[in-house]
Amino acid sequence: MFKRSIPPNHYFLKDMNPVIRLLIISDTVFIGAAGLLGPIFALFIEDFIQGGNAAVAGLAAGIFLFTKSVFQIPIAHMIDKIRGEKDDFWLMFICTFIISLLPLFYLVINTPLQLYLIQFILGLFTAFTFPTYMAIFTRHIDKEKEGTEWGVYFTLTDLTSAALASIGGFLATTQGFPTLIFTVVILSTIGSLILWPIKPYIKPAPRKQVERAS
Protein backbone atom coordinates (compact mmCIF):
# COMPACT_ATOMS: atom_id res chain seq x y z
CA MET A 1 0.00 0.00 0.00
CA PHE A 2 1.40 3.39 -1.06
CA LYS A 3 2.07 6.11 1.51
CA ARG A 4 0.12 9.28 0.78
CA SER A 5 1.94 11.59 3.19
CA ILE A 6 5.23 13.34 2.48
CA PRO A 7 8.06 12.26 4.80
CA PRO A 8 9.09 15.07 7.18
CA ASN A 9 12.67 14.76 5.93
CA HIS A 10 11.61 16.37 2.66
CA TYR A 11 10.52 19.54 4.44
CA PHE A 12 14.01 19.73 5.95
CA LEU A 13 15.45 19.25 2.43
CA LYS A 14 16.87 15.81 3.16
CA ASP A 15 16.68 12.83 0.79
CA MET A 16 17.16 15.04 -2.28
CA ASN A 17 20.19 15.75 -4.43
CA PRO A 18 22.34 18.79 -3.53
CA VAL A 19 21.47 20.82 -6.63
CA ILE A 20 17.73 20.72 -5.87
CA ARG A 21 18.41 21.42 -2.20
CA LEU A 22 20.51 24.50 -2.98
CA LEU A 23 18.03 25.76 -5.58
CA ILE A 24 15.18 25.51 -3.10
CA ILE A 25 17.14 27.21 -0.29
CA SER A 26 18.26 29.98 -2.65
CA ASP A 27 14.76 30.78 -3.89
CA THR A 28 13.30 30.49 -0.39
CA VAL A 29 15.64 33.27 0.76
CA PHE A 30 15.49 35.26 -2.49
CA ILE A 31 11.71 35.19 -2.95
CA GLY A 32 11.21 35.66 0.77
CA ALA A 33 13.27 38.86 0.57
CA ALA A 34 11.03 40.14 -2.20
CA GLY A 35 8.07 39.38 0.05
CA LEU A 36 9.34 41.97 2.53
CA LEU A 37 8.64 44.79 0.09
CA GLY A 38 6.03 43.39 -2.28
CA PRO A 39 2.78 43.95 -0.34
CA ILE A 40 3.65 47.55 0.60
CA PHE A 41 5.40 48.61 -2.62
CA ALA A 42 2.48 50.87 -3.51
CA LEU A 43 2.91 52.74 -0.22
CA PHE A 44 6.58 53.24 -0.99
CA ILE A 45 5.67 54.74 -4.36
CA GLU A 46 3.17 57.13 -2.79
CA ASP A 47 5.71 58.32 -0.21
CA PHE A 48 8.90 58.57 -2.28
CA ILE A 49 7.91 59.07 -5.95
CA GLN A 50 6.76 62.48 -7.10
CA GLY A 51 3.10 62.20 -8.05
CA GLY A 52 3.12 58.60 -6.89
CA ASN A 53 -0.33 57.06 -6.67
CA ALA A 54 -2.19 53.82 -7.40
CA ALA A 55 -1.97 54.41 -11.16
CA VAL A 56 1.83 54.78 -11.02
CA ALA A 57 2.11 51.65 -8.88
CA GLY A 58 -0.09 49.67 -11.26
CA LEU A 59 1.84 50.80 -14.33
CA ALA A 60 5.16 49.98 -12.64
CA ALA A 61 3.96 46.45 -11.86
CA GLY A 62 2.63 46.10 -15.41
CA ILE A 63 5.96 47.15 -16.95
CA PHE A 64 7.80 44.53 -14.91
CA LEU A 65 5.38 41.71 -15.80
CA PHE A 66 5.12 42.72 -19.47
CA THR A 67 8.91 42.90 -19.90
CA LYS A 68 9.44 39.57 -18.16
CA SER A 69 6.73 37.88 -20.24
CA VAL A 70 7.86 39.25 -23.62
CA PHE A 71 11.55 38.37 -23.25
CA GLN A 72 11.17 35.08 -21.37
CA ILE A 73 10.38 32.76 -24.27
CA PRO A 74 13.07 34.10 -26.68
CA ILE A 75 15.65 33.81 -23.90
CA ALA A 76 14.47 30.29 -23.02
CA HIS A 77 14.71 29.32 -26.70
CA MET A 78 18.24 30.74 -26.86
CA ILE A 79 19.51 28.80 -23.85
CA ASP A 80 17.87 25.58 -25.10
CA LYS A 81 19.91 25.82 -28.32
CA ILE A 82 23.18 25.89 -26.35
CA ARG A 83 23.92 22.41 -25.07
CA GLY A 84 25.31 21.89 -21.60
CA GLU A 85 24.43 23.74 -18.41
CA LYS A 86 27.25 26.24 -18.08
CA ASP A 87 25.35 28.95 -19.92
CA ASP A 88 22.26 28.27 -17.80
CA PHE A 89 24.23 28.47 -14.57
CA TRP A 90 26.13 31.66 -15.36
CA LEU A 91 23.05 33.48 -16.62
CA MET A 92 21.09 32.36 -13.56
CA PHE A 93 23.82 33.29 -11.10
CA ILE A 94 24.87 36.64 -12.58
CA CYS A 95 21.34 37.87 -13.28
CA THR A 96 20.10 36.78 -9.85
CA PHE A 97 22.97 38.64 -8.22
CA ILE A 98 22.22 41.79 -10.22
CA ILE A 99 18.51 41.57 -9.34
CA SER A 100 19.43 41.36 -5.66
CA LEU A 101 21.16 44.77 -5.93
CA LEU A 102 18.54 46.57 -8.03
CA PRO A 103 16.33 47.60 -5.06
CA LEU A 104 19.13 49.99 -4.04
CA PHE A 105 18.00 52.23 -6.91
CA TYR A 106 14.70 52.73 -5.10
CA LEU A 107 16.64 54.81 -2.60
CA VAL A 108 17.79 57.36 -5.18
CA ILE A 109 14.92 57.63 -7.69
CA ASN A 110 12.11 60.14 -7.28
CA THR A 111 10.18 60.31 -10.56
CA PRO A 112 7.76 57.84 -12.19
CA LEU A 113 9.94 57.63 -15.30
CA GLN A 114 12.93 56.51 -13.24
CA LEU A 115 10.74 53.96 -11.49
CA TYR A 116 9.50 52.60 -14.82
CA LEU A 117 13.08 52.24 -16.05
CA ILE A 118 14.06 50.24 -12.96
CA GLN A 119 10.99 48.03 -13.39
CA PHE A 120 11.93 47.40 -17.04
CA ILE A 121 15.48 46.42 -16.08
CA LEU A 122 14.16 44.20 -13.28
CA GLY A 123 11.77 42.48 -15.69
CA LEU A 124 14.54 41.95 -18.24
CA PHE A 125 16.93 40.30 -15.80
CA THR A 126 14.11 38.22 -14.34
CA ALA A 127 13.40 36.97 -17.86
CA PHE A 128 16.91 35.51 -17.83
CA THR A 129 16.73 33.95 -14.37
CA PHE A 130 13.35 32.22 -14.60
CA PRO A 131 13.98 29.84 -17.57
CA THR A 132 17.56 29.10 -16.53
CA TYR A 133 16.49 28.24 -12.99
CA MET A 134 13.67 26.04 -14.26
CA ALA A 135 15.96 24.30 -16.76
CA ILE A 136 18.53 23.36 -14.12
CA PHE A 137 15.83 22.35 -11.63
CA THR A 138 14.14 20.15 -14.24
CA ARG A 139 17.35 18.39 -15.26
CA HIS A 140 18.45 17.60 -11.71
CA ILE A 141 15.12 16.80 -10.07
CA ASP A 142 15.08 13.35 -8.44
CA LYS A 143 13.23 10.76 -10.48
CA GLU A 144 9.89 9.64 -9.05
CA LYS A 145 10.02 12.62 -6.63
CA GLU A 146 9.10 15.32 -9.13
CA GLY A 147 5.78 16.22 -7.53
CA THR A 148 7.14 16.05 -4.01
CA GLU A 149 10.15 18.29 -4.68
CA TRP A 150 8.11 20.87 -6.57
CA GLY A 151 5.61 20.75 -3.71
CA VAL A 152 8.34 21.35 -1.14
CA TYR A 153 9.67 24.23 -3.27
CA PHE A 154 6.34 26.04 -3.44
CA THR A 155 5.48 25.30 0.19
CA LEU A 156 8.72 26.75 1.56
CA THR A 157 8.81 29.79 -0.75
CA ASP A 158 5.14 30.60 -0.09
CA LEU A 159 5.43 30.20 3.68
CA THR A 160 8.58 32.33 3.80
CA SER A 161 6.99 35.03 1.64
CA ALA A 162 3.92 35.08 3.86
CA ALA A 163 5.98 35.39 7.03
CA LEU A 164 8.30 38.09 5.68
CA ALA A 165 5.43 40.09 4.18
CA SER A 166 4.12 40.79 7.66
CA ILE A 167 7.62 41.56 8.91
CA GLY A 168 8.13 43.96 5.99
CA GLY A 169 5.16 46.04 7.00
CA PHE A 170 6.44 46.19 10.58
CA LEU A 171 9.95 47.23 9.47
CA ALA A 172 8.62 49.95 7.17
CA THR A 173 6.46 51.35 9.98
CA THR A 174 9.04 51.24 12.76
CA GLN A 175 12.38 51.65 10.94
CA GLY A 176 11.43 53.30 7.65
CA PHE A 177 11.60 52.24 4.03
CA PRO A 178 15.39 52.72 3.61
CA THR A 179 16.06 50.15 6.34
CA LEU A 180 13.53 47.82 4.75
CA ILE A 181 15.15 48.13 1.32
CA PHE A 182 18.63 47.49 2.72
CA THR A 183 17.24 44.38 4.42
CA VAL A 184 15.75 43.23 1.12
CA VAL A 185 19.08 43.72 -0.64
CA ILE A 186 21.06 41.85 2.02
CA LEU A 187 18.71 38.85 2.04
CA SER A 188 18.46 38.80 -1.76
CA THR A 189 22.24 38.85 -2.09
CA ILE A 190 22.54 35.95 0.34
CA GLY A 191 19.95 34.05 -1.69
CA SER A 192 21.85 34.65 -4.91
CA LEU A 193 25.20 33.57 -3.42
CA ILE A 194 23.67 30.28 -2.25
CA LEU A 195 23.55 29.37 -5.95
CA TRP A 196 27.36 29.36 -6.22
CA PRO A 197 27.95 25.90 -4.63
CA ILE A 198 25.87 24.42 -7.47
CA LYS A 199 28.70 25.13 -9.93
CA PRO A 200 30.63 21.82 -9.40
CA TYR A 201 27.47 19.85 -10.27
CA ILE A 202 26.89 21.64 -13.58
CA LYS A 203 27.09 19.38 -16.60
CA PRO A 204 29.43 20.49 -19.42
CA ALA A 205 28.43 20.46 -23.06
CA PRO A 206 28.87 17.13 -24.92
CA ARG A 207 32.36 16.71 -26.37
CA LYS A 208 31.08 16.45 -29.96
CA GLN A 209 29.39 19.81 -29.74
CA VAL A 210 32.48 21.42 -28.20
CA GLU A 211 34.62 20.08 -31.05
CA ARG A 212 32.08 21.27 -33.64
CA ALA A 213 31.98 24.72 -32.10
CA SER A 214 35.79 24.99 -32.17
Secondary structure, DSSP 8 states (H G I E B T S, - for coil): ----S--HHHHTT-SS-HHHHHHHHHHHHHHHHHHHHGGGHHHHHHHHSTT--HHHHHHHHHHHHHHHHHHHHHHHHHHHHS-SSHHHHHHHHHHHHHHHHGGGGGGT--SHHHHHHHHHHHHHHHHHHHHHHHHHHHHHS-TT-HHHHHHHHHHHHHHHHHHHHHHHHHHHHHT-HHHHHHHHHHHHHHHHHTTGGGGGG-----HHHHHHH-
